[in-house]
Amino acid sequence: MVDIRQETEKDYAEIYNVVKRAFETAEHSDGNEQELVSALRKGGGYIPELSLAAVRDGKIVGYIMFTKIKIGGYEELALAPLAVLPEYQRQGIGAGLINYAHKTAERLGYHYSVVLGSENYYPKFGYLPASRYGIKAPFDVPDKNFMAVRLNDSKVDIKGTVRYAEEFGI
């Protein structure tokens, strides 16, 4: 059984290690995802309600963070990172984190989330190439890897280039 809850300050060191270990063998990683998480917490894009830990038997085994972005005149979300300890991967923990976070984001009034990630994983959660929504990445990336999902049934039509939190360095 995995419980999902908002991170607390006392979780930061454990989450740092979860993110670091999760990305050690990732195909696309710069090795600094854990440092990015630490920086994002100090920035204006940080959303405590969307920085979530997956806990099993008192141990943090997974983590997800969404931060504020701008698309046109709207404040929306970027999913980065999603991390699960290697020995706990392929057990539905990442899926649980995404689904829980999407429900929370919808309740908070966000319309869209974008992600730069695997075209084989994120479509399971409704992510499609962001270009289908008129949303563009601020960098060159294959269309299939820069994705967006509509979080609610709002008829808000958002188009434009994503502006990430400055901590992303984009």
DSSP file (Angstrom, degrees, kcal/mol; ACC not computed):
  #  RESIDUE AA STRUCTURE BP1 BP2  ACC     N-H-->O    O-->H-N    N-H-->O    O-->H-N    TCO  KAPPA ALPHA  PHI   PSI    X-CA   Y-CA   Z-CA
    1    1 A M              0   0    0      0, 0.0     2,-0.5     0, 0.0    56,-0.4   0.000 360.0 360.0 360.0 132.4    0.0    0.0    0.0
    2    2 A V        -     0   0    0     54,-0.1     2,-0.4    55,-0.1    54,-0.2  -0.952 360.0-155.5-116.1 131.3    1.3    3.4   -1.0
    3    3 A D  E     -A   55   0A   0     52,-2.9    52,-3.4    -2,-0.5     2,-0.5  -0.858   7.3-151.4-101.7 141.2    0.1    6.6    0.6
    4    4 A I  E     +A   54   0A   0     -2,-0.4     2,-0.3    50,-0.2    50,-0.2  -0.955  27.5 155.2-114.1 129.8    0.4    9.9   -1.3
    5    5 A R  E     -A   53   0A   0     48,-2.3    48,-3.2    -2,-0.5     2,-0.1  -0.958  47.3 -83.9-147.8 163.1    0.8   13.1    0.6
    6    6 A Q  E     -A   52   0A   0     -2,-0.3    46,-0.2    46,-0.2    43,-0.1  -0.446  53.2-109.5 -66.6 140.6    2.2   16.6    0.3
    7    7 A E        -     0   0    0     44,-3.0     2,-0.3    41,-0.4    44,-0.1  -0.309  31.0-154.3 -66.7 155.6    5.9   16.9    1.0
    8    8 A T    >   -     0   0    0      1,-0.0     3,-2.0    -2,-0.0     4,-0.5  -0.854  31.9-103.2-124.5 165.6    7.1   18.6    4.2
    9    9 A E  G >  S+     0   0    0     -2,-0.3     3,-1.3     1,-0.3     4,-0.3   0.842 120.5  60.4 -58.1 -33.9   10.4   20.3    4.9
   10   10 A K  G 3  S+     0   0    0      1,-0.2     4,-0.3     2,-0.1    -1,-0.3   0.662 100.1  58.4 -69.8 -12.9   11.6   17.3    6.9
   11   11 A D  G <> S+     0   0    0     -3,-2.0     4,-2.8     1,-0.2     5,-0.3   0.607  78.3  94.3 -85.6 -13.6   11.2   15.2    3.7
   12   12 A Y  H <> S+     0   0    0     -3,-1.3     4,-2.5    -4,-0.5    -1,-0.2   0.850  84.3  45.9 -55.3 -44.8   13.6   17.3    1.6
   13   13 A A  H  > S+     0   0    0     -4,-0.3     4,-1.8    -3,-0.2    -1,-0.2   0.912 115.6  46.7 -66.0 -41.5   16.8   15.2    2.2
   14   14 A E  H  > S+     0   0    0     -4,-0.3     4,-2.1    -3,-0.2    -2,-0.2   0.906 113.3  48.7 -67.2 -40.3   15.0   11.9    1.5
   15   15 A I  H  X S+     0   0    0     -4,-2.8     4,-2.9     2,-0.2     5,-0.3   0.895 105.8  58.4 -65.4 -39.8   13.3   13.3   -1.6
   16   16 A Y  H  X S+     0   0    0     -4,-2.5     4,-2.4    -5,-0.3    -1,-0.2   0.931 110.0  43.8 -52.2 -47.6   16.7   14.6   -2.8
   17   17 A N  H  X S+     0   0    0     -4,-1.8     4,-2.7     2,-0.2     5,-0.2   0.863 111.1  53.5 -69.8 -36.7   18.0   11.0   -2.6
   18   18 A V  H  X S+     0   0    0     -4,-2.1     4,-2.5     2,-0.2    -2,-0.2   0.947 112.6  44.2 -61.9 -47.7   14.9    9.5   -4.3
   19   19 A V  H  X S+     0   0    0     -4,-2.9     4,-1.7     2,-0.2    -2,-0.2   0.925 114.1  50.0 -64.1 -44.5   15.2   11.9   -7.2
   20   20 A K  H  X S+     0   0    0     -4,-2.4     4,-0.7    -5,-0.3     3,-0.2   0.944 114.5  43.3 -59.6 -49.2   18.9   11.3   -7.5
   21   21 A R  H >< S+     0   0    0     -4,-2.7     3,-0.7     1,-0.2     4,-0.5   0.891 110.9  55.4 -65.3 -39.6   18.6    7.5   -7.5
   22   22 A A  H 3< S+     0   0    0     -4,-2.5     3,-0.3     1,-0.2    -1,-0.2   0.839 113.5  40.6 -63.6 -32.9   15.7    7.5   -9.9
   23   23 A F  H >< S+     0   0    0     -4,-1.7     3,-0.8    -3,-0.2    -1,-0.2   0.465  87.6  92.9 -97.3  -1.3   17.5    9.5  -12.5
   24   24 A E  T << S+     0   0    0     -3,-0.7    -1,-0.2    -4,-0.7    -2,-0.1   0.861 102.3  26.3 -59.5 -35.4   20.9    7.7  -12.2
   25   25 A T  T 3  S+     0   0    0     -4,-0.5    -1,-0.2    -3,-0.3    -2,-0.1   0.248  91.3 131.0-112.5  12.0   20.0    5.3  -14.9
   26   26 A A    <   -     0   0    0     -3,-0.8     3,-0.3     1,-0.1    -3,-0.1  -0.392  59.0-133.9 -68.2 142.4   17.5    7.4  -16.9
   27   27 A E  S    S+     0   0    0      1,-0.3     2,-0.7    -2,-0.1    -1,-0.1   0.903  99.4  36.2 -63.0 -42.8   18.1    7.6  -20.6
   28   28 A H  S    S+     0   0    0      2,-0.0     2,-0.3    -3,-0.0    -1,-0.3  -0.871  86.6 124.5-117.0  97.1   17.6   11.4  -20.7
   29   29 A S        -     0   0    0     -2,-0.7    -6,-0.0    -3,-0.3    -5,-0.0  -0.993  48.1-157.6-152.3 142.8   19.0   13.0  -17.6
   30   30 A D        -     0   0    0     -2,-0.3    -1,-0.1     0, 0.0    -2,-0.0   0.414  49.3-118.8 -98.6   1.2   21.6   15.7  -16.9
   31   31 A G  S    S+     0   0    0     -8,-0.2     3,-0.1     1,-0.1     4,-0.1   0.491  95.7  90.1  79.9   2.3   22.2   14.2  -13.4
   32   32 A N     >  +     0   0    0      1,-0.1     4,-2.2     2,-0.1     3,-0.5   0.183  41.8 113.1-116.6  16.8   21.0   17.4  -11.7
   33   33 A E  H  > S+     0   0    0      1,-0.2     4,-2.1     2,-0.2     5,-0.1   0.874  78.8  53.7 -58.0 -38.1   17.2   16.8  -11.3
   34   34 A Q  H  > S+     0   0    0      1,-0.2     4,-1.6     2,-0.2    -1,-0.2   0.854 108.8  49.2 -66.4 -34.0   17.6   16.7   -7.5
   35   35 A E  H  > S+     0   0    0     -3,-0.5     4,-2.3     2,-0.2    -1,-0.2   0.863 108.0  54.5 -70.9 -36.6   19.3   20.1   -7.5
   36   36 A L  H  X S+     0   0    0     -4,-2.2     4,-3.0     2,-0.2    -2,-0.2   0.917 105.9  52.4 -61.9 -43.5   16.5   21.5   -9.7
   37   37 A V  H  X S+     0   0    0     -4,-2.1     4,-1.9     1,-0.2    -1,-0.2   0.931 109.6  49.0 -57.7 -46.5   13.9   20.3   -7.2
   38   38 A S  H  X S+     0   0    0     -4,-1.6     4,-0.6     1,-0.2    -1,-0.2   0.907 113.9  45.9 -60.8 -42.6   15.8   22.1   -4.4
   39   39 A A  H >< S+     0   0    0     -4,-2.3     3,-1.0     1,-0.2     4,-0.4   0.907 109.3  54.7 -67.1 -42.3   16.0   25.3   -6.5
   40   40 A L  H >< S+     0   0    0     -4,-3.0     3,-1.3     1,-0.3     6,-0.3   0.851  99.5  61.4 -62.6 -34.8   12.3   25.2   -7.6
   41   41 A R  H 3< S+     0   0    0     -4,-1.9    -1,-0.3     1,-0.3    -2,-0.2   0.791 105.6  48.2 -61.2 -26.4   11.2   25.0   -3.9
   42   42 A K  T << S+     0   0    0     -3,-1.0    -1,-0.3    -4,-0.6    -2,-0.2   0.514 102.4  84.4 -91.3  -6.3   12.8   28.4   -3.4
   43   43 A G  S X  S-     0   0    0     -3,-1.3     3,-1.2    -4,-0.4    -3,-0.0  -0.365  89.6-105.6 -98.6 174.7   11.2   30.0   -6.4
   44   44 A G  T 3  S+     0   0    0      1,-0.2    -1,-0.1    -2,-0.1    -4,-0.1   0.590 112.5  64.4 -73.4 -12.3    7.9   31.7   -7.3
   45   45 A G  T 3  S+     0   0    0     -5,-0.2    23,-2.1    22,-0.1    -1,-0.2   0.481  74.0 118.8 -89.9  -2.4    6.7   28.7   -9.3
   46   46 A Y  E <   - B   0  67A   0     -3,-1.2    21,-0.1    -6,-0.3    -5,-0.1  -0.428  41.4-171.9 -70.3 134.3    6.6   26.3   -6.3
   47   47 A I  E >   -     0   0A   0     19,-0.6     3,-2.1    -2,-0.2    19,-0.3  -0.904   9.2-163.2-127.1  99.9    3.2   24.9   -5.4
   48   48 A P  E >  S+     0   0A   0      0, 0.0     3,-1.6     0, 0.0   -41,-0.4   0.855  89.7  58.2 -53.2 -38.8    3.3   23.0   -2.1
   49   49 A E  E 3  S+     0   0A   0      1,-0.3    55,-0.1   -43,-0.1    56,-0.1   0.658 108.8  46.7 -67.3 -14.7    0.0   21.2   -2.8
   50   50 A L  E <  S+     0   0A   0     -3,-2.1    16,-1.7    16,-0.2     2,-0.5   0.006  88.5  89.3-118.1  26.9    1.5   19.7   -6.0
   51   51 A S  E <   + B   0  65A   0     -3,-1.6   -44,-3.0    14,-0.2     2,-0.3  -0.905  66.7 178.7-120.6  97.9    4.8   18.6   -4.6
   52   52 A L  E     -AB   6  64A   0     12,-2.3    12,-2.1    -2,-0.5     2,-0.4  -0.805  25.0-154.1-119.4 142.3    3.9   15.1   -3.5
   53   53 A A  E     -AB   5  63A   0    -48,-3.2   -48,-2.3    -2,-0.3     2,-0.5  -0.896  11.2-144.9-110.4 139.8    5.6   12.1   -1.9
   54   54 A A  E     -AB   4  62A   0      8,-2.6     7,-2.9    -2,-0.4     8,-1.3  -0.926  24.5-165.1-100.5 124.4    4.6    8.4   -2.3
   55   55 A V  E     +AB   3  60A   0    -52,-3.4   -52,-2.9    -2,-0.5     2,-0.4  -0.939  15.0 179.4-120.3 130.0    5.2    6.6    1.0
   56   56 A R  E >  S- B   0  59A   0      3,-2.7     3,-2.0    -2,-0.5   -54,-0.1  -0.995  76.7 -14.2-128.1 125.9    5.4    2.9    1.6
   57   57 A D  T 3  S-     0   0    0     -2,-0.4    -1,-0.1   -56,-0.4     3,-0.1   0.867 129.1 -52.8  51.5  42.2    6.1    1.5    5.1
   58   58 A G  T 3  S+     0   0    0      1,-0.2     2,-0.4    -3,-0.0    -1,-0.3   0.490 117.1 110.7  78.6   3.2    7.3    4.9    6.3
   59   59 A K  E <  S-B   56   0A   0     -3,-2.0    -3,-2.7   -45,-0.0     2,-0.6  -0.920  70.9-124.0-115.0 134.6    9.8    5.3    3.4
   60   60 A I  E     +B   55   0A   0     -2,-0.4    -5,-0.2    -5,-0.2     3,-0.1  -0.664  37.3 164.9 -75.6 120.5    9.5    7.8    0.6
   61   61 A V  E     +     0   0A   0     -7,-2.9    24,-2.7    -2,-0.6     2,-0.3   0.505  59.5  23.0-114.9 -10.5    9.6    5.7   -2.6
   62   62 A G  E     -BC  54  84A   0     -8,-1.3    -8,-2.6    22,-0.2     2,-0.3  -0.987  57.5-168.6-155.1 161.5    8.4    8.2   -5.2
   63   63 A Y  E     -BC  53  83A   0     20,-2.9    20,-3.0    -2,-0.3     2,-0.3  -0.996   2.6-173.8-153.5 144.9    8.0   11.9   -5.8
   64   64 A I  E     -BC  52  82A   0    -12,-2.1   -12,-2.3    -2,-0.3     2,-0.4  -0.996   5.1-170.6-140.8 144.1    6.3   14.3   -8.2
   65   65 A M  E     -B   51   0A   0     16,-1.7    15,-2.9    -2,-0.3     2,-0.4  -0.999   5.0-172.0-136.6 133.6    6.5   18.0   -8.6
   66   66 A F  E     - C   0  79A   0    -16,-1.7   -19,-0.6    -2,-0.4     2,-0.3  -0.969  12.4-170.5-116.8 139.1    4.5   20.5  -10.7
   67   67 A T  E     -BC  46  78A   0     11,-2.0    11,-2.2    -2,-0.4   -21,-0.2  -0.889  29.8 -91.6-126.9 161.2    5.5   24.1  -10.9
   68   68 A K  E     + C   0  77A   0    -23,-2.1    97,-0.3    -2,-0.3     2,-0.3  -0.455  44.0 173.4 -72.3 139.4    3.8   27.2  -12.4
   69   69 A I  E     - C   0  76A   0      7,-2.1     7,-2.1    -2,-0.2     2,-0.4  -0.856  26.7-122.1-131.6 170.1    4.5   28.1  -16.0
   70   70 A K  E     +DC 163  75A   0     93,-2.0    93,-2.5    -2,-0.3     2,-0.4  -0.968  22.3 178.1-116.3 135.3    3.0   30.8  -18.2
   71   71 A I  E >  S-DC 162  74A   0      3,-2.4     3,-2.3    -2,-0.4     2,-0.2  -0.951  72.6 -45.4-131.5 112.9    1.3   30.0  -21.5
   72   72 A G  T 3  S-     0   0    0     89,-0.6    88,-0.1    -2,-0.4    86,-0.1  -0.482 123.6 -26.5  59.6-131.2    0.0   33.2  -23.1
   73   73 A G  T 3  S+     0   0    0     -2,-0.2     2,-0.3    -3,-0.1    -1,-0.3   0.289 119.5  99.4 -94.5  10.3   -1.7   35.1  -20.3
   74   74 A Y  E <   -C   71   0A   0     -3,-2.3    -3,-2.4    37,-0.0     2,-0.7  -0.749  67.0-136.5-105.3 145.1   -2.5   31.9  -18.3
   75   75 A E  E     +C   70   0A   0     -2,-0.3    36,-0.3    -5,-0.2    -5,-0.2  -0.880  42.6 154.4 -94.7 117.8   -0.7   30.3  -15.3
   76   76 A E  E     -C   69   0A   0     -7,-2.1    -7,-2.1    -2,-0.7     2,-0.3  -0.418  34.7 -87.7-127.7-158.7   -0.6   26.6  -15.9
   77   77 A L  E     -Ce  68 113A   0     35,-1.6    37,-2.3    -9,-0.2     2,-0.4  -0.887  14.7-160.0-128.4 149.6    1.6   23.7  -14.9
   78   78 A A  E     -Ce  67 114A   0    -11,-2.2   -11,-2.0    -2,-0.3     2,-0.7  -0.997  20.0-140.8-120.6 131.8    4.8   21.8  -15.8
   79   79 A L  E     +C   66   0A   0     35,-2.8    37,-0.5    -2,-0.4   -13,-0.2  -0.830  33.0 170.9 -89.5 116.5    5.3   18.3  -14.5
   80   80 A A  E     +     0   0A   0    -15,-2.9    -2,-0.1    -2,-0.7     2,-0.1  -0.659  48.9  13.4-177.8 121.2    9.0   17.9  -13.6
   81   81 A P  E     -     0   0A   0      0, 0.0   -16,-1.7     0, 0.0     2,-0.5   0.644  51.4-180.0 -98.8 171.0   10.2   15.7  -12.2
   82   82 A L  E     +C   64   0A   0    -18,-0.2     2,-0.4    -3,-0.2   -18,-0.2  -0.999  23.3 176.2-115.3 123.9    8.5   12.4  -11.6
   83   83 A A  E     +C   63   0A   0    -20,-3.0   -20,-2.9    -2,-0.5     2,-0.4  -0.994  16.5 176.0-137.7 133.1   10.8   10.0   -9.7
   84   84 A V  E     -C   62   0A   0     -2,-0.4   -22,-0.2   -22,-0.3     5,-0.1  -1.000  42.3-103.2-133.2 133.6   10.4    6.5   -8.3
   85   85 A L    >>  -     0   0    0    -24,-2.7     3,-2.3    -2,-0.4     4,-0.5  -0.250  36.4-117.2 -52.3 139.6   13.2    4.6   -6.6
   86   86 A P  G >4 S+     0   0    0      0, 0.0     3,-1.2     0, 0.0    -1,-0.1   0.852 113.2  54.1 -51.6 -41.1   14.4    1.9   -9.1
   87   87 A E  G 34 S+     0   0    0      1,-0.2    -2,-0.1     3,-0.0   -26,-0.0   0.583 111.9  46.2 -73.4  -7.0   13.4   -1.0   -6.9
   88   88 A Y  G X4 S+     0   0    0     -3,-2.3     3,-0.6   -27,-0.2     5,-0.4   0.348  86.9 116.0-112.4   2.6    9.8    0.3   -6.8
   89   89 A Q  T <<  +     0   0    0     -3,-1.2    -4,-0.0    -4,-0.5   -27,-0.0  -0.312  67.6  31.5 -71.8 158.4    9.4    1.1  -10.5
   90   90 A R  T 3  S+     0   0    0      1,-0.1    -1,-0.2    -2,-0.0    -3,-0.0   0.777  91.2 101.7  64.2  30.5    6.8   -0.7  -12.6
   91   91 A Q  S <  S-     0   0    0     -3,-0.6    -2,-0.1     0, 0.0    -1,-0.1   0.222 101.2 -99.4-122.4  10.5    4.5   -1.0   -9.6
   92   92 A G  S  > S+     0   0    0      3,-0.0     4,-2.3     4,-0.0     5,-0.1   0.523  88.5 121.5  87.2   5.7    2.1    1.8  -10.4
   93   93 A I  H  > S+     0   0    0     -5,-0.4     4,-2.3     2,-0.2     5,-0.2   0.929  76.3  47.1 -69.3 -45.1    3.6    4.3   -8.0
   94   94 A G  H  > S+     0   0    0      2,-0.2     4,-2.5     1,-0.2    -1,-0.2   0.912 112.8  50.4 -61.3 -42.2    4.3    6.9  -10.7
   95   95 A A  H  > S+     0   0    0      1,-0.2     4,-2.8     2,-0.2     5,-0.2   0.913 109.4  51.1 -61.7 -43.1    0.8    6.4  -12.1
   96   96 A G  H  X S+     0   0    0     -4,-2.3     4,-2.3     1,-0.2     5,-0.2   0.906 110.7  48.7 -61.1 -42.1   -0.7    6.9   -8.6
   97   97 A L  H  X S+     0   0    0     -4,-2.3     4,-2.5     2,-0.2    -2,-0.2   0.925 113.0  47.0 -63.7 -45.1    1.3   10.2   -8.2
   98   98 A I  H  X S+     0   0    0     -4,-2.5     4,-2.8     2,-0.2    -2,-0.2   0.948 114.1  46.4 -63.1 -48.8    0.3   11.5  -11.6
   99   99 A N  H  X S+     0   0    0     -4,-2.8     4,-1.9     1,-0.2    -1,-0.2   0.914 114.6  46.8 -62.8 -43.5   -3.4   10.7  -11.1
  100  100 A Y  H  X S+     0   0    0     -4,-2.3     4,-2.0    -5,-0.2    -1,-0.2   0.921 114.4  47.9 -62.7 -44.4   -3.5   12.1   -7.6
  101  101 A A  H  X S+     0   0    0     -4,-2.5     4,-3.0    -5,-0.2    -2,-0.2   0.891 108.6  53.7 -66.0 -40.0   -1.7   15.3   -8.7
  102  102 A H  H  X S+     0   0    0     -4,-2.8     4,-2.4     2,-0.2    -1,-0.2   0.912 109.4  48.5 -61.8 -41.9   -4.0   15.8  -11.8
  103  103 A K  H  X S+     0   0    0     -4,-1.9     4,-2.1     2,-0.2    -1,-0.2   0.907 113.4  47.6 -63.5 -41.2   -7.0   15.7   -9.5
  104  104 A T  H  X S+     0   0    0     -4,-2.0     4,-1.9     2,-0.2    -2,-0.2   0.925 111.4  50.4 -64.7 -44.5   -5.4   18.2   -7.1
  105  105 A A  H  <>S+     0   0    0     -4,-3.0     5,-2.2     1,-0.2     4,-0.5   0.895 110.0  50.1 -61.8 -41.1   -4.4   20.5  -10.0
  106  106 A E  H ><5S+     0   0    0     -4,-2.4     3,-1.4     1,-0.2    -1,-0.2   0.927 109.6  50.8 -62.9 -44.3   -8.0   20.4  -11.4
  107  107 A R  H 3<5S+     0   0    0     -4,-2.1    -1,-0.2     1,-0.3    -2,-0.2   0.847 107.0  55.2 -61.7 -33.7   -9.4   21.2   -8.0
  108  108 A L  T 3<5S-     0   0    0     -4,-1.9    -1,-0.3    -5,-0.1    -2,-0.2   0.543 122.4-107.8 -78.4  -7.0   -6.9   24.2   -7.8
  109  109 A G  T < 5 +     0   0    0     -3,-1.4    -3,-0.2    -4,-0.5     2,-0.2   0.585  65.5 148.5  96.2  11.1   -8.3   25.5  -11.1
  110  110 A Y      < -     0   0    0     -5,-2.2    -1,-0.3     1,-0.1   -34,-0.1  -0.513  30.8-162.7 -78.2 149.7   -5.4   24.7  -13.5
  111  111 A H        +     0   0    0    -36,-0.3    40,-3.7     1,-0.2    41,-0.7   0.804  64.8  19.1 -98.8 -38.2   -6.4   24.0  -17.1
  112  112 A Y  E     - F   0 150A   0     38,-0.3   -35,-1.6    39,-0.2     2,-0.4  -0.937  50.4-161.0-137.9 154.4   -3.3   22.3  -18.6
  113  113 A S  E     -eF  77 149A   0     36,-1.8    36,-2.2    -2,-0.3     2,-0.3  -0.994  13.8-158.5-129.4 141.1   -0.1   20.5  -17.6
  114  114 A V  E     -eF  78 148A   0    -37,-2.3   -35,-2.8    -2,-0.4     2,-0.3  -0.851   9.4-175.8-113.4 155.6    2.9   20.1  -19.9
  115  115 A V  E     - F   0 147A   0     32,-2.4    32,-2.9    -2,-0.3     2,-0.7  -0.992  24.0-146.0-148.6 143.3    5.7   17.5  -19.7
  116  116 A L  E     + F   0 146A   0    -37,-0.5     2,-0.3    -2,-0.3    30,-0.2  -0.947  62.2  95.8-103.9 109.6    8.9   16.8  -21.5
  117  117 A G        -     0   0    0     28,-2.4     2,-0.3    -2,-0.7    -2,-0.1  -0.894  68.9 -20.2-170.4-164.6    9.1   13.0  -21.4
  118  118 A S    >>  -     0   0    0     -2,-0.3     4,-1.8     1,-0.2     3,-0.9  -0.428  35.3-151.6 -71.2 126.0    8.6    9.6  -22.8
  119  119 A E  T 34 S+     0   0    0     -2,-0.3    -1,-0.2     1,-0.2    26,-0.1   0.595  99.2  56.4 -69.7 -10.5    6.0    9.3  -25.6
  120  120 A N  T 34 S+     0   0    0      2,-0.1    -1,-0.2     3,-0.1     4,-0.1   0.638 115.4  32.7 -93.4 -16.8    5.5    5.7  -24.4
  121  121 A Y  T X4 S+     0   0    0     -3,-0.9     3,-1.5     2,-0.1     4,-0.2   0.865 110.9  51.0-105.3 -55.5    4.6    6.6  -20.8
  122  122 A Y  G ><>S+     0   0    0     -4,-1.8     3,-2.1     1,-0.3     5,-1.5   0.760  94.2  69.9 -67.7 -27.9    2.8    9.9  -20.5
  123  123 A P  G > 5S+     0   0    0      0, 0.0     3,-1.9     0, 0.0    -1,-0.3   0.778  85.8  72.2 -59.6 -22.1    0.0    9.3  -23.1
  124  124 A K  G < 5S+     0   0    0     -3,-1.5    -2,-0.2     1,-0.3    -3,-0.0   0.728  99.8  47.2 -60.6 -19.8   -1.4    6.8  -20.7
  125  125 A F  G < 5S-     0   0    0     -3,-2.1    -1,-0.3    -4,-0.2    -3,-0.1   0.132 132.4 -89.5-110.4  17.5   -2.5    9.8  -18.6
  126  126 A G  T < 5S+     0   0    0     -3,-1.9    24,-0.3     1,-0.3     2,-0.2   0.432  76.3 148.1  93.4  -0.5   -4.0   11.8  -21.4
  127  127 A Y      < +     0   0    0     -5,-1.5    -1,-0.3    22,-0.1    22,-0.2  -0.516  19.1 175.7 -72.9 133.9   -0.8   13.6  -22.5
  128  128 A L  E     -G  148   0A   0     20,-2.6    20,-2.8    -2,-0.2     5,-0.1  -0.849  49.3 -65.6-126.8 163.1   -0.7   14.4  -26.2
  129  129 A P  E >   -G  147   0A   0      0, 0.0     3,-2.1     0, 0.0     4,-0.3  -0.330  48.4-133.2 -50.3 127.7    1.8   16.4  -28.3
  130  130 A A  G > >S+     0   0    0     16,-2.6     5,-2.1    13,-0.4     3,-1.9   0.768 100.2  73.8 -59.9 -26.8    1.4   19.9  -27.0
  131  131 A S  G > 5S+     0   0    0     15,-0.4     3,-1.0     1,-0.3    -1,-0.3   0.779  83.4  68.2 -59.1 -25.9    1.3   21.2  -30.5
  132  132 A R  G < 5S+     0   0    0     -3,-2.1    -1,-0.3     1,-0.3    -2,-0.2   0.770 105.5  41.7 -64.6 -24.2   -2.3   19.8  -30.8
  133  133 A Y  G < 5S-     0   0    0     -3,-1.9    -1,-0.3    -4,-0.3    -2,-0.2   0.437 122.3-105.9 -98.4  -2.3   -3.3   22.4  -28.3
  134  134 A G  T < 5S+     0   0    0     -3,-1.0    26,-2.6    -4,-0.4     2,-0.5   0.702  76.5 139.0  82.5  19.7   -1.3   25.2  -29.9
  135  135 A I  E   < -h  160   0B   0     -5,-2.1     2,-0.3    24,-0.2    -1,-0.3  -0.864  33.8-164.2-102.5 130.4    1.3   25.0  -27.0
  136  136 A K  E     -h  161   0B   0     24,-2.6    26,-2.7    -2,-0.5    23,-0.0  -0.859  17.8-122.3-117.4 148.5    5.0   25.3  -28.0
  137  137 A A        -     0   0    0     -2,-0.3     4,-0.1    24,-0.2    26,-0.1  -0.554  19.0-130.5 -79.6 150.8    8.2   24.5  -26.2
  138  138 A P  S    S+     0   0    0      0, 0.0     2,-0.3     0, 0.0    -1,-0.1   0.215  91.1  44.5 -86.0  16.8   10.7   27.3  -25.7
  139  139 A F  S    S-     0   0    0      2,-0.0     2,-0.4     0, 0.0    -2,-0.2  -0.944 101.2 -82.3-150.1 164.8   13.4   25.0  -27.0
  140  140 A D        +     0   0    0     -2,-0.3     0, 0.0     3,-0.0     0, 0.0  -0.625  61.6 146.1 -77.2 125.8   13.9   22.5  -29.9
  141  141 A V        -     0   0    0     -2,-0.4    -4,-0.1    -4,-0.1     5,-0.1  -0.979  55.6 -89.1-155.5 146.2   12.4   19.1  -29.0
  142  142 A P    >>  -     0   0    0      0, 0.0     3,-2.0     0, 0.0     4,-0.9  -0.367  37.4-125.1 -59.0 137.9   10.7   16.4  -30.9
  143  143 A D  G >4 S+     0   0    0      1,-0.3     3,-0.6     2,-0.2   -13,-0.4   0.839 108.5  60.4 -52.2 -38.4    6.9   17.0  -31.0
  144  144 A K  G 34 S+     0   0    0      1,-0.2    -1,-0.3   -15,-0.1   -27,-0.1   0.681 105.8  47.8 -68.4 -17.0    6.2   13.5  -29.6
  145  145 A N  G <4 S+     0   0    0     -3,-2.0   -28,-2.4     1,-0.1     2,-0.8   0.601  96.7  70.6-102.2 -13.2    8.2   14.3  -26.4
  146  146 A F  E << S+F  116   0A   0     -4,-0.9   -16,-2.6    -3,-0.6   -15,-0.4  -0.893  74.0 169.6-105.7 105.7    6.8   17.7  -25.5
  147  147 A M  E     -FG 115 129A   0    -32,-2.9   -32,-2.4    -2,-0.8     2,-0.3  -0.725  23.3-164.0-121.6 161.7    3.2   16.9  -24.4
  148  148 A A  E     -FG 114 128A   0    -20,-2.8   -20,-2.6    -2,-0.2     2,-0.4  -0.971   4.1-158.0-140.0 155.3    0.3   18.5  -22.7
  149  149 A V  E     -F  113   0A   0    -36,-2.2   -36,-1.8    -2,-0.3     2,-0.5  -0.997  21.6-127.4-132.5 140.2   -2.9   17.3  -21.0
  150  150 A R  E     -F  112   0A   0     -2,-0.4   -38,-0.3   -24,-0.3   -39,-0.1  -0.774  19.9-162.3 -83.9 126.1   -6.1   19.2  -20.4
  151  151 A L        +     0   0    0    -40,-3.7     2,-0.3    -2,-0.5   -39,-0.2   0.619  64.8  15.5 -89.0 -14.5   -6.9   18.9  -16.7
  152  152 A N  S    S-     0   0    0    -41,-0.7   -41,-0.0     2,-0.1   -46,-0.0  -0.893  81.0 -99.3-149.4 177.9  -10.6   19.9  -16.8
  153  153 A D  S    S+     0   0    0     -2,-0.3   -42,-0.1     2,-0.0    -3,-0.0   0.293  70.0 136.5 -87.8  10.7  -13.5   20.4  -19.1
  154  154 A S        -     0   0    0      1,-0.1    -2,-0.1   -43,-0.1    -3,-0.0  -0.221  57.1-137.7 -56.6 146.4  -13.1   24.1  -19.3
  155  155 A K        +     0   0    0      2,-0.1     2,-0.2     0, 0.0    -1,-0.1   0.268  57.4 136.9 -89.8  11.3  -13.5   25.6  -22.7
  156  156 A V        -     0   0    0      1,-0.1     2,-0.7     2,-0.0    -2,-0.0  -0.428  44.7-152.0 -60.8 126.1  -10.5   27.8  -22.1
  157  157 A D        -     0   0    0     -2,-0.2     2,-0.5     2,-0.0    -1,-0.1  -0.901  14.8-172.9-107.0 108.8   -8.3   27.8  -25.2
  158  158 A I        +     0   0    0     -2,-0.7     2,-0.3   -25,-0.1   -86,-0.1  -0.890   8.9 167.8-109.5 127.0   -4.7   28.4  -24.3
  159  159 A K        +     0   0    0     -2,-0.5     2,-0.3   -88,-0.1   -24,-0.2  -0.976  25.0  70.7-135.6 150.1   -2.1   28.9  -27.0
  160  160 A G  E    S-h  135   0B   0    -26,-2.6   -24,-2.6    -2,-0.3     2,-0.4  -0.812  76.8 -46.7 140.7-177.4    1.5   30.1  -27.0
  161  161 A T  E     -h  136   0B   0     -2,-0.3   -89,-0.6   -26,-0.2   -24,-0.2  -0.744  58.2-113.6 -91.7 135.0    5.0   29.3  -26.0
  162  162 A V  E     -D   71   0A   0    -26,-2.7     2,-0.6    -2,-0.4   -91,-0.2  -0.433  20.9-157.7 -68.7 135.1    5.7   28.0  -22.5
  163  163 A R  E     -D   70   0A   0    -93,-2.5   -93,-2.0    -2,-0.2     3,-0.1  -0.955  17.4-155.9-113.4 109.3    7.6   30.2  -20.1
  164  164 A Y        -     0   0    0     -2,-0.6   -95,-0.1   -95,-0.2     5,-0.1  -0.314  32.0 -80.7 -78.7 162.8    9.1   28.0  -17.4
  165  165 A A    >   -     0   0    0    -97,-0.3     3,-2.0     1,-0.1     5,-0.4  -0.342  46.9-113.3 -57.0 145.9   10.1   29.1  -13.9
  166  166 A E  G >  S+     0   0    0      1,-0.3     3,-1.8     2,-0.2    -1,-0.1   0.756 110.9  73.4 -60.9 -24.2   13.5   30.8  -14.1
  167  167 A E  G 3  S+     0   0    0      1,-0.3    -1,-0.3     2,-0.1  -127,-0.1   0.737  85.2  66.3 -63.1 -21.6   15.1   27.9  -12.1
  168  168 A F  G <  S-     0   0    0     -3,-2.0    -1,-0.3  -129,-0.1    -2,-0.2   0.724 101.1-136.2 -70.8 -19.8   14.8   25.7  -15.1
  169  169 A G    <         0   0    0     -3,-1.8    -2,-0.1    -4,-0.3    -3,-0.1   0.802 360.0 360.0  70.5  28.8   17.4   28.0  -16.9
  170  170 A I              0   0    0     -5,-0.4    -4,-0.1    -4,-0.0    -1,-0.1   0.386 360.0 360.0-105.4 360.0   15.4   28.0  -20.1
